[in-house]
Structures are given as structure tokens and as C-alpha cells.
């Protein structure tokens, strides 16, 4: 019997890696930088240019 690829088995037809629910605005909104609500405990981070 030939081996079948794992993802083609019926058990894996409806597998999901999860979902993402965004509760706060992302860093950029409408082309402008947005400050997060919880900035009390924030620290500077290196953001390389892309």
C-alpha cells in the first residue's frame, strides 16, 4: 500500500491553525502612527526600515 500524504487524509480536511481577533487598532491606521492604549509599561524597540 502506497503512503498517502498526511494532509490529504479525511481527518485533516478541516484543520485550522486558529483565528486572530484584533481588539485594538494596529500601529498604522489611515497612514498615520497610532499610540497603543497601554503605553505605561512600554519600552523602546528597534524597528528596522523595510
Phi, psi and omega in degrees: 000129180285145178285142180257139176304140186303318184287349179270357177289148182301330181295338185251013183288331183243033180281138179233149177271356178123181180231164179233125177248116180271117182261337179237158179299151176287171183302323181246128182223115180066029178084358181245153179286139181245136176273131176293158181288328184259066183269002181300313186257023183278159177223153181294143178232155177279122179242099181293147177289145179244000000 
